[in-house]
Amino acid sequence: TYAFTLGRESKLSLAELFALFGEDTYDTHTDEIAIFSLQYEDSDIAAIFRNIGGSIRVMRVLDQTDEKRFPTDVISAIGTPEGKYTFALGVYGLEYRLSDIGLRIKKTLVESGISARLVNTENKNIISAVWKREKLGRSKSEYNLIRMPDRDLLAITIACQDIDAYTKRDTSKVRDMVVGMMPPKLCQMIINLANGKEKKAIYDPFCGLGTILIEAANMGITRVVGSDLSPRMVSSTDQSIREFVETEKMWQERIRVA
């Protein structure tokens, strides 16, 4: 069972998840969280999540919990890790003093001989940039308390949106300070709503600077076609896609060698 955070336009975010996973996998949702029962491993979910534009985090549900049990349930889930253990807490659907509770959890861990560090410095969820910087995806050590209408859930974060990757793709395009540019996340949502699970060809009749086509290529769609009334826009899109593909080839080769 996986929980996805929903963006500011929650209905649009939910529609994107329906397009990708099907309504038969849907369990329940609030304005903040949607629950799906999916036959995937964590690694598969993380790979799919990289191409989801309308959700900031995806979490795997561990068990039911409640406000009072949450700290002891987190301690049980942590177990006895080796070396220094860095962890964070998140909460959805209710008010909860994350930093205060986190420090109590840390104290209990330290008293039991575990070297622990809490990432939360305030009583609120950490941002995705901090999640990435602290490498919490590698350790799967962000624990979340999720309130749904009929139950409270304990979940660990599997993946978080990579803002740096979005920025890199967006700023590497041929720039035009006059022509408006679509946000890459919105482009991902449009592509997912159109394509669902499949990777069909994408045609953008108003390609502009090529953002939709670049995002489609980044999502593994190998046939992307664009047109525009402006020859300059077509030329800019062509150049941007060529540069994106060459850069991606370079990075894939570095990854393969590593």
Disulfide bonds with the S-S distance in Angstrom:
none
